[in-house]
Amino acid sequence: MIDLLREAARSSVDLAKAQRLLDLASTQHAETRMPERPERSTPQGIMVDALSDRELHVLRLLVSDLSGPEIASELFVSIHTIRTHTTRIYTKLDVTSRRAAVSRARELGLL
């Protein structure tokens, strides 16, 4: 939520409203916010956006022969949630397919 508000504050036509929401969210939930995940350096020294723990878990399951619905069932989440995770994984790894994501993750030492 806070990331969305920050993006809105940077690009919104109603900048003041977005900034007020960001300030309010930041002050009211400072103690419950998770720390931002920094970029991570791979063994090859390449900087990549850090995958969340859940994204890493999904990535490990992408290596298997499980289908998307089977991965969702394994993790007790909806297929929509798995699609969201895989989209983020693909974006962070700069790939467009499951096979490419697995290959790239291996190259980067994430698997």
C-alpha positions in Angstrom: 0.0 0.0 0.0 2.7 2.4 0.9 4.6 1.6 -2.3 1.5 2.5 -4.2 1.1 5.7 -2.3 4.7 6.6 -3.0 4.2 6.0 -6.7 1.0 8.1 -6.7 2.9 10.9 -4.9 5.5 10.9 -7.6 3.2 10.9 -10.6 -0.3 11.9 -9.5 -2.1 15.0 -10.7 -3.4 15.4 -7.1 0.0 15.3 -5.6 -1.0 16.9 -2.3 -3.7 14.3 -1.6 -1.4 11.4 -2.4 1.3 12.9 -0.1 -1.2 13.3 2.7 -2.2 9.7 2.4 1.4 8.6 2.4 2.3 10.7 5.4 -0.8 9.3 7.3 0.0 5.7 6.4 3.7 6.1 7.3 3.0 7.6 10.7 0.1 5.4 11.7 1.8 2.1 10.7 5.5 2.8 11.2 5.7 0.0 13.8 4.0 -2.6 11.7 5.7 -1.9 8.4 8.0 -4.5 7.0 11.5 -3.2 6.1 12.0 -2.5 2.5 14.0 -5.3 0.8 17.1 -3.9 -0.8 18.5 -5.0 -4.1 20.6 -8.1 -3.8 23.9 -8.9 -5.4 24.2 -12.3 -7.0 27.3 -14.4 -6.8 28.2 -13.0 -10.2 27.9 -9.4 -8.9 24.8 -8.6 -10.8 22.3 -6.4 -8.9 18.7 -7.6 -9.1 15.5 -6.5 -7.2 15.4 -8.9 -4.3 12.7 -11.5 -4.5 10.5 -11.8 -1.4 10.6 -15.0 0.6 7.3 -16.0 -0.9 8.5 -15.3 -4.5 11.5 -17.4 -3.8 9.3 -20.2 -2.6 7.1 -19.9 -5.7 10.3 -19.8 -7.9 11.5 -23.1 -6.3 8.1 -24.7 -7.1 8.3 -23.4 -10.7 11.3 -25.8 -11.1 9.0 -28.7 -10.5 6.5 -30.2 -12.9 3.6 -28.8 -10.9 1.1 -26.7 -12.8 0.0 -23.3 -11.7 -3.2 -24.6 -10.0 -1.2 -27.3 -8.3 1.3 -24.8 -7.0 -1.6 -22.7 -5.7 -3.1 -25.7 -4.0 0.3 -26.6 -2.5 0.6 -23.1 -1.0 -3.1 -22.8 -0.1 -3.6 -19.7 -2.2 -5.6 -18.9 -5.3 -4.4 -19.2 -8.8 -4.7 -15.5 -9.1 -2.1 -15.1 -6.3 0.3 -17.5 -8.0 -0.1 -15.5 -11.2 0.7 -12.3 -9.3 3.8 -13.9 -7.8 5.0 -15.3 -11.1 4.4 -11.9 -12.8 6.6 -10.2 -10.2 9.2 -12.9 -10.5 9.3 -12.6 -14.3 9.6 -8.8 -14.0 12.4 -8.9 -11.4 14.3 -11.5 -13.4 13.6 -9.7 -16.7 12.1 -12.8 -18.4 8.8 -13.7 -20.0 8.3 -17.5 -19.3 8.6 -20.1 -16.6 11.5 -21.8 -18.3 13.4 -18.6 -18.7 12.7 -17.7 -15.1 14.2 -21.0 -13.9 17.1 -20.7 -16.2 17.8 -17.1 -15.1 17.4 -17.9 -11.4 20.0 -20.7 -11.8 22.4 -18.3 -13.6 22.0 -15.8 -10.7 22.5 -18.5 -8.1 19.0 -18.1 -6.7 18.3 -21.8 -7.1 
